[in-house]
Amino acid sequence: MTSLQGRTLFITGATRGIGLAIALRAARDGARVVIAAKTDTPHPKLPGTIHTAAEAVRAAGGEALPLVVDVRDEESVVRALEATVATFGGLDIVVNNASAIRLTDSSATEMKHFDLMMGVNTRGTYMVTKHAAPLLAKSDNPHVLMLWPPLDMKEHWFAPHTAYSIAKYGMSMCVLGLAGEFRDRGIAVNALWPRTAIATSAIEFVVGAAIMSMSRTPEIMADAAHAILTKPARAFTGNFLIDDTFLATEGVTDFDRYRVDPTKPLAPDFFVPEDIPAPASLGPAKKA
């Protein structure tokens, strides 16, 4: 399979950033995309709603179903999956992209922030996948893709923001466990993570504008996701993949096209294991 034409994708948190980029890449194939997210009306500080994302998917050549979904709310998730099947007749792919982030140490992390990250990241990922699995099992090539990091349990990934790291690695543990649980049912479960910072409005809001010029665009994650989701599910599951390393195995050699500013060095992302080398230099590609 080289195309997602006619496939139905359920993407959480797809109003902007990486989730939207994956939706648009699928839409260019003629896929059906469910935009499952909370933003029904414009956010005061972040662009995009489920409705603007749906418009963009349709403009790119796909079909779209915008649904207000809170991945912490079981009833909301179940209703959205039922609406997906009622509208598109089935479900082929789930992309667990919704995530909450707060990069603070224990003294600055209130328990409501801890609960939010655990609820959205670990619990939400688990719950969406749990309820989607019976529907995915009816597909001829079912995939679950988690946008979560490899399990690299090192102190330096935890100490600056223990709560966030616990919630993030909880998602990765879902990949490890559910890949094994679903293997005999033919449902692929894989993880994808960026080597560098990705230029999204959410990262600009949380980390700051300075990081944007030292980032790659969301399209690198969208291209990597597309390559994963078009693979035979029974033969490709249980993988923890870094975007550029994986794309290099798929024959991609030009990574400079994903840079926001080729004159700036790329900022590394959290959670990338040291034993997975970059296929291309992260230093400046051009002179300023």
C-alpha positions as CSV (number, residue, x, y, z in Angstrom):
1,M,0.0,0.0,0.0
2,T,1.4,3.4,-1.0
3,S,-1.6,5.6,-0.5
4,L,-4.2,6.4,2.1
5,Q,-6.9,6.9,-0.4
6,G,-10.3,5.9,1.0
7,R,-8.8,5.2,4.4
8,T,-10.5,6.6,7.6
9,L,-8.2,8.3,10.1
10,F,-9.2,9.4,13.6
11,I,-6.6,12.0,14.7
12,T,-6.7,13.5,18.2
13,G,-5.5,17.1,18.6
14,A,-5.5,17.7,14.9
15,T,-6.6,21.4,14.9
16,R,-3.0,22.6,14.4
17,G,0.7,21.6,14.3
18,I,1.8,18.0,13.7
19,G,-1.7,16.6,14.0
20,L,-3.0,18.9,11.3
21,A,0.1,18.2,9.1
22,I,-0.6,14.5,9.3
23,A,-4.3,15.1,8.4
24,L,-3.4,17.2,5.4
25,R,-0.8,14.6,4.1
26,A,-3.5,12.0,4.3
27,A,-6.1,14.3,2.7
28,R,-3.8,14.7,-0.4
29,D,-4.2,11.0,-0.9
30,G,-8.0,11.3,-0.7
31,A,-8.4,10.0,2.9
32,R,-11.3,10.5,5.2
33,V,-10.1,12.4,8.3
34,V,-11.8,12.8,11.7
35,I,-10.6,15.9,13.4
36,A,-11.1,14.9,17.1
37,A,-10.1,17.8,19.4
38,K,-11.5,20.3,22.0
39,T,-11.1,23.6,20.1
40,D,-14.6,24.3,18.7
41,T,-14.2,28.1,18.9
42,P,-10.9,30.1,18.4
43,H,-8.4,29.9,21.2
44,P,-7.2,33.3,22.5
45,K,-3.5,32.4,22.0
46,L,-3.4,29.5,19.5
47,P,-4.6,29.3,15.9
48,G,-7.1,26.9,14.5
49,T,-10.3,25.1,15.4
50,I,-11.8,21.7,14.4
51,H,-13.7,23.6,11.7
52,T,-10.8,25.4,10.1
53,A,-8.8,22.1,10.2
54,A,-11.7,20.3,8.5
55,E,-11.9,23.1,5.8
56,A,-8.1,22.6,5.2
57,V,-8.5,18.8,4.9
58,R,-11.3,19.3,2.3
59,A,-9.3,21.8,0.4
60,A,-6.4,19.3,0.2
61,G,-8.6,16.7,-1.4
62,G,-9.9,14.7,1.6
63,E,-13.2,14.3,3.4
64,A,-13.5,15.6,6.9
65,L,-15.5,15.2,10.1
66,P,-14.9,17.7,12.8
67,L,-15.8,16.5,16.3
68,V,-15.5,18.1,19.7
69,V,-13.6,15.4,21.7
70,D,-12.1,15.5,25.2
71,V,-9.8,12.5,25.3
72,R,-10.1,12.5,29.1
73,D,-13.8,11.9,28.9
74,E,-14.8,8.3,28.1
75,E,-18.3,9.2,26.9
76,S,-16.9,11.8,24.6
77,V,-14.4,9.4,23.0
78,V,-17.0,6.6,22.6
79,R,-19.5,9.0,21.0
80,A,-16.8,10.3,18.6
81,L,-15.9,6.8,17.5
82,E,-19.5,5.9,17.0
83,A,-20.0,9.1,14.9
84,T,-16.9,8.1,12.8
85,V,-18.3,4.7,11.9
86,A,-21.8,6.2,11.3
87,T,-20.3,8.8,8.9
88,F,-17.6,6.9,7.1
89,G,-18.6,3.3,7.6
90,G,-15.6,2.1,9.5
91,L,-12.2,3.0,11.0
92,D,-8.7,2.2,9.7
93,I,-6.2,4.4,11.5
94,V,-5.9,6.1,14.9
95,V,-3.3,8.8,15.4
96,N,-2.9,9.6,19.1
97,N,-1.5,13.1,18.9
98,A,-3.3,15.1,21.6
99,S,-0.9,16.0,24.4
100,A,-0.6,18.4,27.3
101,I,2.8,19.9,28.3
102,R,4.2,21.7,31.3
103,L,8.0,21.9,31.5
104,T,8.3,22.6,35.3
105,D,9.9,20.9,38.2
106,S,8.0,19.4,41.1
107,S,7.9,22.7,43.1
108,A,6.3,24.5,40.2
109,T,3.9,21.8,39.0
110,E,0.6,22.0,40.8
111,M,-1.3,18.7,41.1
112,K,-4.0,20.0,38.7
113,H,-1.2,20.2,36.0
114,F,0.0,16.7,36.9
115,D,-3.5,15.4,36.5
116,L,-4.0,17.2,33.2
117,M,-0.9,15.7,31.7
118,M,-1.7,12.2,33.0
119,G,-5.3,12.5,31.9
120,V,-4.6,13.8,28.3
121,N,-1.3,12.0,27.6
122,T,-1.3,8.6,29.3
123,R,-5.0,8.0,30.1
124,G,-6.3,9.6,26.9
125,T,-4.0,7.6,24.7
126,Y,-4.9,4.4,26.4
127,M,-8.6,5.1,26.4
128,V,-8.9,6.2,22.7
129,T,-6.9,3.1,21.6
130,K,-8.9,0.7,23.9
131,H,-12.2,1.8,22.4
132,A,-11.0,2.1,18.9
133,A,-9.5,-1.4,18.8
134,P,-12.7,-3.4,18.1
135,L,-13.4,-1.1,15.2
136,L,-9.8,-1.2,13.9
137,A,-9.9,-5.0,13.9
138,K,-12.5,-4.9,11.1
139,S,-10.1,-3.0,8.8
140,D,-7.8,-4.8,6.3
141,N,-4.8,-2.8,7.4
142,P,-5.4,-1.2,10.8
143,H,-2.8,1.1,12.4
144,V,-2.4,2.9,15.6
145,L,0.3,5.6,15.6
146,M,1.4,7.3,18.9
147,L,3.4,10.5,18.7
148,W,5.5,9.5,21.7
149,P,9.2,8.9,22.4
150,P,11.3,5.8,22.6
151,L,11.6,4.3,26.1
152,D,15.0,5.7,27.1
153,M,14.8,5.8,30.9
154,K,17.6,8.2,31.8
155,E,17.6,10.6,34.8
156,H,18.3,13.6,32.6
157,W,15.0,13.2,30.7
158,F,13.1,13.3,34.0
159,A,14.9,15.6,36.4
160,P,13.9,19.0,34.9
161,H,10.2,18.1,34.4
162,T,9.4,14.8,36.2
163,A,5.6,15.1,35.8
164,Y,5.7,15.7,32.1
165,S,8.2,12.9,31.5
166,I,6.1,10.4,33.5
167,A,3.0,11.3,31.4
168,K,5.0,11.2,28.2
169,Y,6.6,7.8,28.9
170,G,3.3,6.5,30.0
171,M,2.2,6.9,26.4
172,S,5.2,5.0,25.2
173,M,4.4,2.2,27.6
174,C,1.0,2.0,25.9
175,V,2.8,1.4,22.6
176,L,4.9,-1.4,24.2
177,G,2.0,-3.1,25.7
178,L,-0.7,-2.6,23.1
179,A,1.6,-3.6,20.2
180,G,2.0,-7.0,21.9
181,E,-1.7,-7.3,22.9
182,F,-3.0,-6.5,19.4
183,R,-0.3,-8.4,17.4
184,D,-2.5,-11.5,16.9
185,R,-5.4,-9.3,15.8
186,G,-3.3,-7.7,13.1
187,I,-3.5,-4.1,14.5
188,A,-0.1,-2.3,14.2
189,V,0.9,-0.1,17.1
190,N,3.9,2.1,16.5
191,A,5.5,5.3,18.0
192,L,7.0,8.2,16.1
193,W,9.0,11.1,17.7
194,P,10.9,14.1,16.2
195,R,14.7,14.4,16.5
196,T,14.5,18.2,16.6
197,A,12.1,20.8,17.8
198,I,9.1,21.1,15.4
199,A,7.8,24.6,14.5
200,T,4.2,24.5,15.9
201,S,2.3,27.3,17.6
202,A,2.0,25.2,20.7
203,I,5.8,24.9,21.1
204,E,6.1,28.7,20.4
205,F,3.6,29.3,23.1
206,V,5.2,27.0,25.7
207,V,8.9,27.3,24.9
208,G,9.2,30.7,23.2
209,A,9.5,32.2,19.7
210,A,13.3,31.9,19.6
211,I,13.1,28.1,19.1
212,M,11.0,28.4,15.9
213,S,13.9,29.3,13.6
214,M,15.9,26.4,15.0
215,S,13.1,23.9,14.2
216,R,12.0,21.7,11.4
217,T,8.5,22.0,10.0
218,P,5.7,19.6,10.9
219,E,5.9,18.2,7.4
220,I,8.8,15.9,8.4
221,M,6.5,14.2,10.9
222,A,3.6,14.0,8.4
223,D,5.8,12.4,5.8
224,A,7.2,9.9,8.3
225,A,3.7,9.1,9.6
226,H,2.4,8.6,6.0
227,A,5.2,6.1,5.4
228,I,4.3,4.2,8.6
229,L,0.6,4.1,8.0
230,T,0.9,2.7,4.4
231,K,3.0,-0.3,5.6
232,P,1.4,-3.7,6.1
233,A,0.1,-3.7,9.6
234,R,0.9,-7.3,10.4
235,A,4.6,-6.9,9.3
236,F,5.3,-3.5,10.9
237,T,4.4,-3.1,14.6
238,G,5.9,-2.4,18.0
239,N,8.5,0.1,16.6
240,F,9.8,3.3,18.3
241,L,10.9,5.5,15.4
242,I,12.7,8.8,15.2
243,D,11.4,10.9,12.2
244,D,14.6,11.5,10.2
245,T,16.3,8.1,11.0
246,F,13.1,6.3,9.8
247,L,12.7,8.5,6.7
248,A,16.4,7.8,5.8
249,T,15.6,4.1,5.7
250,E,12.7,5.0,3.4
251,G,15.2,6.6,0.9
252,V,14.9,10.3,2.0
253,T,18.2,12.1,1.7
254,D,17.3,15.8,1.7
255,F,16.4,16.9,5.2
256,D,17.3,20.5,4.7
257,R,13.9,21.1,3.0
258,Y,12.2,20.6,6.4
259,R,14.2,23.4,8.1
260,V,12.4,26.6,9.0
261,D,15.7,28.6,8.7
262,P,18.6,26.8,7.0
263,T,21.1,29.3,8.5
264,K,20.4,28.2,12.1
265,P,21.4,25.0,13.9
266,L,18.6,22.7,14.7
267,A,17.5,22.4,18.4
268,P,17.3,18.8,19.6
269,D,14.1,17.6,21.0
270,F,13.7,15.9,24.4
271,F,13.8,12.1,24.8
272,V,16.0,11.2,21.7
273,P,18.3,8.3,22.7
274,E,22.0,8.9,22.1
275,D,22.4,5.6,20.4
276,I,20.2,6.7,17.4
277,P,22.5,8.8,15.3
278,A,21.2,11.5,13.0
279,P,21.3,10.8,9.3
280,A,22.1,14.4,8.5
281,S,23.9,17.3,10.2
282,L,21.9,19.4,12.7
283,G,24.2,22.3,12.2
284,P,23.5,25.3,9.9
285,A,22.9,24.2,6.3
286,K,23.8,27.6,4.9
287,K,25.7,30.6,5.9
288,A,23.7,33.5,7.4
